[in-house]
């Protein structure tokens, strides 16, 4: 799961949301530098990532991508699933996605200096490009993947993953809905993934 799903699964606790948002930039025991709520979010993020990466439906979808994208196939799976969450947002939240996103962006701007440097640098792009909302559109997703390509070590053309998404759209969407039900249940029931 990418940013949108991690934030959503954090519930309404802003500290947990912040931890979930920055977790990929916090390595090992660096989490101990942060307040308890942020630490919970980081641990929650790690638990969600493990559950996601080992889930049979994610492996099934990832297998379509692996021959072309190798190591980055799971990055694309995370982005595809954020696409389906954004596209179907009204099923999961009473707050419209544009409002939800703007509220979260405002919160991040207030807490900017609590973010690791990597997140501080990417924050203007996230907000300016309105990533959380743009996930819902295929063109928006492709543009985000183009931006991500410039920040990774190996120049894999991530945006070309959208071609696979289009080709297997129904399969990916059905797999997402089944997987996301499992993930929400896991978060509710697993102490390491609860806030």
N, C-alpha and C positions, 0 to 999 in steps of 0.2 A: 504494500500500500504506500501511496505517496502522501504529500502534505495534507490534502483534503481529508482523506480517510483517517489519518492519525489525529488530526485536530478534532474531527467529528467524534471519534471514539473516546476522546478525553472528556466528554460531557461538557459541563458548563464551568469547570474549574480552570481558571485562566493560568494558574501556575502549572498545572498538569499539561494544559495545551502547549505552554511555552516549552516545557521539557520534551514533549513529544515532537515539537517542531524542530528543536535544535539537536535532537539525539544523534543524528548521523555525524555531527561535527564534534561530539563529545566521546572521547575514546576511554575505554577501561574505567579506571577509578577517578578520572577527571570529574565524574559526576558528583563526587563528594565535595567539590567546591561550591555547589549550588544549594539553594534552599531546599527543604524537604519536599515541598510540592513539585518543584522542578525535577528533583531526583525521581519522584514517583513517575513523572511523565517520561523521563528517559528510560526507566526500567520498563514501563508499559510499552514504549516504542520497541524496545528490544524483544519483548515477549511477543508482540504482534508480528514483528518481522520473522521471528523463528516460526511461529504458527503458519504464517503466510508461505514462507519459502518451502515448508515441508508438507503443505496441503496437497492432496492428490489432484484437485482441480487446477491448482496453480501450476503444478508440474505438467499436467496435460496440456494446458495452454502454452506454457513455456516451451514445450517440446516442438511446437510449430515454429518457434522463433530461433531456437538454439543453433541450428545449422548455419544460419545467416549472421546472427548477432552474438553468438558464443556467450562470453561472460556477461554481456549486457542484456541478455534475454529477460532476466528478472527485473531489471530496471524498466524495461518496456511493459512487463506485466503489471508492475506497480502503476505505471502511467495509464495503461488501459483501464485498470480498475478504478482509478480516480475519475477517468472519463465517464464510466458508467454510473458512478456515485453522483457526479455532478449532473449528468443527464437526467437521472431519476431522483434528484434531490428532494422533490416534494413528497416522495414516498417515505423519506427518512426524517424530515424536519419541517416544522411549521413556519420557520423563519426562511423567507426567500433567500436563495443562494447569494444574490448580489448584496443584500443587506448583511447576511452572515459574514461574507468575505470582507466587506468594508469595515465592519466592527472588529474583525480580527486584525486587519491591517492597521487600524488605529491603535489597537493594543500593542502591536509589534513596534510601531513608531515610538510609543511611550517607553517601551522597555528595550529599545534598540541597543543600549549599551550593556544590557545583560546578555546579549547574544554573542556567541563566538564570532571571531572576525570573519570567518567564511560566510556566516549567515548575515552579518552586517553588510558585507559586500554585495550579496545577492538580493538583499531586501528591496532596494529601489527597483530592480527589474521585476521582482515578484509583484510589487504593487503597481508599477507603471503598466505592466503587461496584463495585470489582473488575472494571474495564473489560476486562482481558485475557481473563477467563473469560466475562464477560457477552456478549462479542461472539458467542458461539456460539448464543445464544437470540435469537429475533426481538424479544421484548419487551425484553430487555436492550439490544439494538442500538437500538431505538426510544428507550429512555430516555437512552442515551448521546447520540443525535442531538438529543434535546430539550435536554440540557445544553449541547451544542455551539452550538445555536441562540442561546442567551443570551450567548455570547461572540463572536459574529460581528457585523460592522458592520451588515449588512443583514439584517433579520429574515425570512430565508427559512425556511420550516417544513421543516427537514431531515428530521424524523421521518416526514414523509409519503412520503419515499423508500422506506420499508419497504413501502408499498403496491405500488410498482413491483417491488420485489424479490420479493414474494409472487406477483405477477401473472406474472412471467417467471422464476420460481425455477429451473426446470430449465435454461433457457438460460444464466442467470448462473452457475450451478454448473458446468456443462460448460465454459463459457468460462474460468472461474477455473482449473480443473484443467489445461487446455491451456496457459493463460498462465503459471501458476506453474511448470510444467515448463520453459518457455522462460526464465523469470526466474532460476530456480535455475542453469540452464546458463550464463546470462549472468554471474551472480555468480562462478561457478567459473572462467570463461574470461576475464573482463575485468579487467585489472590495476587499473583505477580503482574497481572494485566489490568487490575482494577485500580481506580483512583480512590 
